[in-house]
């Protein structure tokens, strides 16, 4: 049975299956991507920019179609899904607008020569291994800067996202990318080491779990292939004070329940000042309970199902472990009694170190709130995590909050917002959240040949 299928998490029904390629088929795809690279790298920068700009327009024009595809594949509500499609388009447009400038030659001090410059050139075929939770956005983060640079892309998406990945390939080809410039690679994970080992593949980028990242990083290291890994997160959200507690709680609930809580940079651990803790939890619980859960194809739905029943069951095991060891459930705490992979939006307090939830990432609609009596202790707990993706500090006094945010051991620290993503902001973490950066200028500097060209006098 193929690993690639559209299994609707709202109904549990398999709506479509896709044929996988074998090892020979995967290596044939590498050859196609390499041939495309030899053409694409020679295209002038302004022509490559035009292709990306047309792709951005197509994401906007086809937003409804793109949204429906992932609502059925992984359960994202239509409003969020349309927003993601447009966000992906904005990334292609940003690199179309800024790419030529970012790829301009860097003039160095001559240092005894007539001229010393650094040229930014492509390196070849790149492999992307992407997850299901943001099917368009996460691909755009990887693909847009590298296509602008002149590299070509093999994209192995999650098994449940073959349909949306085919749409992305179709859009890029329609925009003018040469055949083979972006290939929807339906290959088993067992074949991926063979793809990485192919000398025509010059880099690999993975967004996913620690286990998947370790496997890909191992294969990349064995073959001296450059890699970028964006892995899990257990982001802290530190609330120092709030004049309007209800508004703060509403913001927190929306941030945590976005995408059904299935985001690496979701605020999973909330540390709330003792003076407002009880009122905050009460308000948070009201807003969580008010979240409309249902069919993602219904325009009124604000939270759909989780991606799969297995993901739902894994999350429930973590919650029941916490409850069994004394955590308090303020709302939710169990699967919804209906078909599909639905889990009730949940608020937990009383999390202790003996619970799995203390150190593990809860990848679903569960909010964990901790009472904060001391900021230093809260920071110590926030930083005592294997992850270091992002974190935020909230206060009516932004300058004070910024000093606290500066002490978070993360790749992205925010004040009075959480998880903000824009094409011009770098994205990435530290510790077991991975290495490397995507988006902004940083995203164009990972898989690039920064070639020194030095011209000396005779």
N, C-alpha and C positions, 0 to 999 in steps of 0.2 A: 504494500500500500504506500502511495506517495506521501511524503511528509508535507507536501504543499497542498493545502485545501482551504476553502472558505467555510469555516464552521461557525455559523452565526451564534454568538454568545447569548443573544436574546432568546433564541428558541432551542439551541442545542443541535440544530439540524445542519448537516453537511450540504451546502448548496452548490459547491463546485470543487472539482479536483484538477490538479495540474500534473503533467508528466515531468519527472525529474530527469536531468541529464546524468549520464555515467561519467567516469573519469575521462574517457576519451572525448566526450561531449564538452566537459568543462575545459579541457586543454585546447579544444578547437575554439572555444569562446575566447581563451587567452590570445590565440593567434588572430582572431578577428579584431580584438581590441588593440593588438599591437599594430596591425595594418592600418587601423583607423588613426592610431597615434601618429604614425609616420606622415599622414596627411594633415591631421588637426594641428600638430605643432608648427606647421609651416603657414598656417592661416594667420594673416595680420591680426594684431590685437583688436583693432576696431571691428573686424569681421567676427571674431570670437565674441566680443561684447554684444554685437547685434543678435547673435544666436541666443545668448543668455537673456537679453532684453525681450526677445520674442517669446522665450520660454516663460518669463515672468508674466507676460500678457496672457498666455494660454492658461496659466494657473488661475488667474483672475476670471477669465472667460469660462473656464470649466469647473469653477469652484463647487457648484451644486453637484455635478457628477462625481467629482473627487470626494466630496463630503459623504455622499451616499455610500460610496465604495467602502470607506473605512468604518462607517457606522455599522455596516453589515459584517465586516471582517473582524473588528476588535471592540465594537460597542461604543464608540465615541458619539455623543449627542451631536445632532446636525449643526447647531450653533457653534460649538467648539470645533467641529470638523471643518466647517467653512473657514473659520478663523485660522486654522492651521494651514489650509491650502493657500490662503492669501499670505500668511507669514512666509511660507516656503517661496512663493513668488517674489516676495520682497527681498529675500536673500539673493536670488538670481539677479534681481534688478540692481541691488546694491553693488554686487561685484561687476556687473556690466558698467555701472557708472564710475566706480572707483578702481576697478582692476587695472586699466592702462596706467594710471598714475602710480599705483602700488608696484607695478612691474617695471617702472622706469629704472634705467641704469643709476647706480649709486656712485657718484664721483668721490674717490678717496684722495687723501693727500698724496701727491705724486711720489714722494719719498725717494727721490733720486732718479726717477724715470720721467719720461715725457708725460705719461698718463697712467693712472691706476684706477680701474673701475670694477664694480661688481655687477654682473648681469644675472638676472633671474630667469632661469630656463626650466622647462618641464623635465621630468625624469622618466616618464613612460606610463605603463599600465598600472593602475592602482586597484586594489580589492577593498570593497567596503562590506562589512558584516554588520547589519543593522537590525534593531529590535522592532517590536510591533507597536510600542506605546505612542510614538509620534511618527507614523509611517512616512509622511512627507517632509516634515520639518527636519528630522535628523538626517535624512538623506541629503537635503539641500545644504545643510551645514558642511557636509563632506564634499558633495559633488560640485557645487557652484564655484568655490574658489579654485578647485583643481581643474575643472573644465576651462575656466578663464585662463589659467596658467598654461594650458596646452596638454595636460595629461588626459588619459581616457579611463573609463570607470567600468569595472565589473562589480555588480551590486548583488550580493547574496542577502536577500531580505529574510525576515522571519517566515516560518512556514505558513502562517495564517495571512501573510500580506503579499502573496504572489500576484493577486489581481491588481492591487494599487501600485505595485512595482512595475507591472506591465504598462499601466497608465503613464507612469513617469517616463518610462522608456519611449512610449509613443509621443508624449509631449516634446521631449528633447529632439527626437528625430523630425517631428513636424516643424520644430523651430529652426532646423537647419544643421543639426549635428550630423556628422557623417555616420553611416551605418557602422556599428561596432564601437561608436564613441561612448555609449552607455548601454550595457547589456544586463538584462534581467536574468541573473544566473540562478537557475533552479537546481542547485546542487546540494547533496547531503553534506552535513557537517564533517563526515568522515573523509570527504574528498577535499575539503578546504586546505589541509596541509600540503596536498599535492599541488594545488594552485599557488600557494605561497612559495613553494619550492621552485616553481618555474622561474628561470632567470629573467624572463620578460616582465615579470611582476616586480615592481620596484618599491611597493609600499602597501601597507594594509592598515585600515582604520576600523576599529570595532567600537560600537556602543552596545553595552549589554551587561551581563552579570559578571561577577568576579571570576566564576568558574570558566565562563567562555573567554573572558579576557586573558586568564592565565594560559589557556590552551592556545589561543592565537598568538599571544606574546611569546610562548615557548617555540612555536613553529617559526615565527619571525626571527627570533634570536638564533635558532639553529641554522637559518639560511642567510643571516646578516641582512635581513630586510627591515627597513625602517617601519616602525609601528606607532600608532596613536591609539590610546585606549581611554574611553569614557565609560566609567563603570557605575557602581551604585552610590547611594548617598543616604545619610540620615540627618538631614539638615535641622539645625537648631533655629528656633524663632524666639528671641528674647524680648519680652515686653516689660520695659522698665516702668512705664506709667501710661495712663490713658485718661484724658478728661472725659471722653465719650467712650465708655466701656462697651456699649452695645455696638457701636460702629466698628470698634477694634475687633470685637468677636465676630462680627459679620465678615469682615475682611479676612480674618484668620480661617473661618469656615470655608469661604470660597477658595482661598488659596490651597487649602489641604484637600478639598474634594474635587478640584479641577481634574479632569481626565480620570475620574473615579479614584483619585489618590495614587494613580499609577505613573508617577514621575520621579526620576532620580533626584531632582532638586525640589521636591515638595517639602514644605515645612512639617516634618514628621514629629519633631519633639518641640513642644512649646513650654518655655520657662516663663512664668508669669509672677510678677511681684506680689508678695504676700498681701499687701494692702488691697489689691483688686482681684486676687485669685478667685475667691468664691463667686463674686459677681460675674467675673469673666467666664468661668465655667458654666454658670447658669445661662448666661446669654449665648455662649457658644453652643450649648446643648439645644437651645431653642432654634438657632439658625441651622444647625445640622439636621434636626428633626423636620424642619420646614423644606428641606431640599427635595425637589420633585424627582423621584426615582422612577424610571420606566423605560419604554422602548426608545432607543436613540433616534429612531426615525420620526418620533413625535416631536413637533417643534416646541412643545411645552416642557419636555424632559430636560432636566439640568444635570442628572447623573444617570448613566446607563449601567449595563452590567460590567463586571470585570472581564478580562480578555478571554478567559477559559474557566471551566468549572474546576480544573486542577489548581489554577491560581487562587480561586475563591477558597477551595478547601485548604490550601497551604496557609493562607492568611488566617482562616478560622482556627487552625491548629495553634498558631502563635497567640491569637486572642484568648483561646481557652486555656492555654498554658498560663497566661497572665492572670486570668480570672481565678483559675484554680489555686494560684499562689497568693491571692488576696487583692488583686486590682479591683477597682470599682468601675462598673459600667454605668454610665449616665444615660446612654441611649444606644440602641443597636446591639452589637456584640454577637451577631449570628447571621447566617445566610437568610435571604428573603424567601419565604415559602411560595415559590412560583417557579415555572420553567426558566431555564437559563442560568447564567453565572452571576446572579445578583447577590450582593452583600449589603446588609443594612449599614448606612453611615453610622459610625461609632465614635463615642467619646470615652476615653479611659483616663483615670487618675490612679495614683497609688502604685506606679510602676517601680519595682525594686530590682536590685542587681541580680537576684536569683532567677529572674524571669527572662525568657528569650527576647522579649521586646526591649530589654535594656540595651542590648548590643546589636540585635539583628535589625535589618531594614524591613519595615512593614509596608509592603508594596500594594496598598489598597486603601479604601476609605476609612481609615482609623486615625483619630486624633489622639495624641498622648500629651497630657498637660501635667507639668511639674510645678509645685509651689516653690517660689524663689524667695528665700529670706536673705540671701547674700549674693551679690553680683559676681564676686570672685569665685564663689563655690559653683555658681551656675556656669560660668565660663569654663571652669575646670571640668565639670561634667560634660558640657557641650563639646569640649575638645578631646575628652577621653572616649574617643570613638575611632574605630578603624577607618572611618570614612572622613573625607575632607572636601566635599564638593562645594557647597555654598552655605550661607547662613545669613540671618538678618537680626537687626536690633530696632525696636520700635519705641518711640518716645515723643512727647510734645516738645522735647528739647533736643533737636537734631545734633547739635554740636557735642553734647554729652553722649548721645547714642553712638556717634561716629568714633569716639574714643574707645567705647566698648567693642564696636564692630571690628576695629583694627586689631583686636586681640583674638579674634576667631582664627583657628588654624584651617583655613579653607582657601579654595581657589577664587571664590567670588563672595564678597561681603557687601551686604546691602543695609541701608538705613531707611526705614519707613516704606519699604517695598520688599518683595521677596520673589526671586526667580525671574526677574525681568530679563527678557531676551530680545535683543535687537541685532540686526546684521552687523552693526559697527561696534558691538561689544564682544570681547573675547569670552569664550566659554571653556571651562575645564576645571579640574580639581587636583588635589594632592592626596597623599597616602593611598589607601586602597580604592579611592575614587578614580584612579588612573593617572595618565600622564599625557602631555601634549595639549594643544589648544585648537579650538575651532572658532570660526567667525572672525570678523575684523581683519586687520592686517595679519594677525597671528595665524589665521587659518590658511593663508596663502604661503606661509613660510615653513610649513611642515614637510611637504613633499616637493621640494624645489632644489634645483642645482644653483647654488649661489656661486657662480663661476667668476673667479678673479681673472681679469684681463689686464696685463701690465705691458706697457709699451716703453721700451728703453731706447735711448739714443745709441747709435753704433759708436 
